[in-house]
Amino acid sequence: MADIDPAAVLTQWAEHHTGLALAHHRAVTIRWINAGKASQGATLTMGGQERAVKRFRVCEGCGKLDRETGQNNPHEHRAWCAFRNTHEEQNRTIVLTHTLQTQGLVVYLPRHITLADDFAIPSLAAAVRLGLREHLGGEPDHLDIALVRAPLPNQQGTADALLIHDLVPGGTGYLSEWETSKNLHRLLATAWEVVANCPCKDEERLACHRCLLPFAGVGRQVGRVSRATAERHLATLLCLDGDEPDKVPDFRLWKTESRIDTAHYLDRESALEHDFRKLLLDRFTTAGATIKETPKPTGNVAAITLPGSPRRWTLSPQVHVLGTVPDFLLVTDDRNVPDVAIYTDGWQFHASPTHNRLGDDAQKRTRLREAGYVVLGVTYDDLANAESGKALQPYLDDAAKAKAIGLPTTQSSPKAYDRLSANPLDWLVEWLVEPDVNALTTASRAMMFAFSPARPSSPMEEPKLRAIPQPVGVGESLAGLVARELSGGQLPPSSVDRNRKAALWRSGSLGVGIEQLQDTFEIAVVLDDRQASLADGRESWQAWLRYANAMALRDWPTTITTLSLVDASLATPKAPVETFEDTVVELDGAWADLYDLANEGAEQAVLTQLASAGVGAVPVIGEEGPGGIMLDISWPEAKVAVEIEPMEEADRADLLDAGWQIVPVDASTLITDLAAAGVK
């Protein structure tokens, strides 16, 4: 334990970007306490923490340790002890202490480094010892490091810190060399270079004798010292880009200031990812799960098992998937259960006027949904609600549930309907225990009942959505309809499609559209991400994420997007796409053979038009493009494909990246579009 007086600071500084800070104290008091072996009975409060310890029972006359309770034996006393031959024991329970007053450097570690990572502090302590050894050319025997909770300026709380201190009473003055930001950067950079290049990174071990193992005894945390953890956190503290292959520590990347910003240690939103991980794993443990953590280059991977369950789960941080990096990926070895991609979203860094990443967020998550992933968004409010036990208003009341249960296509269990509005953490615990994919998929289809005009539901604090009858334009998508309402676009009467009916709800900068198709209902949720809408749009943004969570498994047409991503032309309805008419044309040769292979309908109609127009280049049907992408009608040598069935966005992106041209299937422009693409 350490007594650190904020008034005894000689000098202090903080790095602006990471929150790493240092304070040089001219005097600190350090106490080592030996309370004996751990015990399941008696407890002792030390340093603000209650610990189960046995303590020492000694004779109050001679101080010798009493090993046998309940009886007094002469051999448990010194020869001259007055209680040596008494019948009753005369004992006292004590702890042993050693006190040192000396100089110290307090290195404050920001919350996003230490939270929910049991390997972080022991690994960084060992890395600092390693850096000292490299610079001293030998073991730093006159220095030691204690793991402490240090006071923040202005009595604003405490933070995790490393206390580098002299072992000489009063201090030697040697620590003054390391109080400057430049020298501490040099020490951390040296440690990072050693751990980043240590051969044990390829040996499937936590650390070795060449890097951190000689210092693994710091804080008695031998099993918690990890080379990978030290490398990752040192890179963060040194402002090194994790994706840069040839990164080199550079002091010029640091921006130091004399004031210590306590937000790095107290602001929960800035450490949302770590708070979520800690809270989720605690919930898993409460549910009976066994968790084993293994440090990896991107963070600790948690292996999770439940008693009596055949499934094994892993929670991995920062996994690259289809061009995006979710904060966590929850995966099970049961391949009938889809992977869950989890994004921890802070409003300040995703949806504020300062940082607007909404369009990018929507694109990446849509790509994952289309690939079969379950996508969940978690906000700070979700964590606060989970901790307080506050529940959201159910999306489906009893009447809506009864209506959903009455339809074969939306018939599910009451529990599955309730999970639509569950807090993401509660949802994930239920998913771990019982990943009932079919029940949740069917229940999520019924989300159209959440927007019934008779009961305007909302994931916000109060129901605020209002029903707006809305005409649909010819060729207008449902997302386009919502975008038009959000942007104030007008629909000329001549452009109304009188064969379509849709309903639209709006609250703030959020719009929800619903349209009945043949046997399904389409839902489009659009968030206005224009700069002017962001300042007052936090509540709408949270609702947007929660609706997306509720429909994460929905297998009916569902769009979760932003206004910026909806094609601007949708505000003014597109002209109807000209369809292919049934035409009887006699084909011969290669065209006739191709026609026989084609699917009835659009494919055969396209081939007929191509042959009738005198196109000389005969295409192929069912060709595999780059990465095994199936193509309807294509000319592989020219890298041109006709899109008859809508492609997944990921496939479209891969084709375009490979240099392919994709021609839409529109009878009025097909021949000219193909000619422009080089097919004649």
Summary of the structure (lengths in Angstrom):
residues: 680
radius of gyration: 33.1
end to end distance: 82.0
largest distance: 122.9
contacts: 2084
relative contact order: 0.06
helix: 36%
strand: 24%
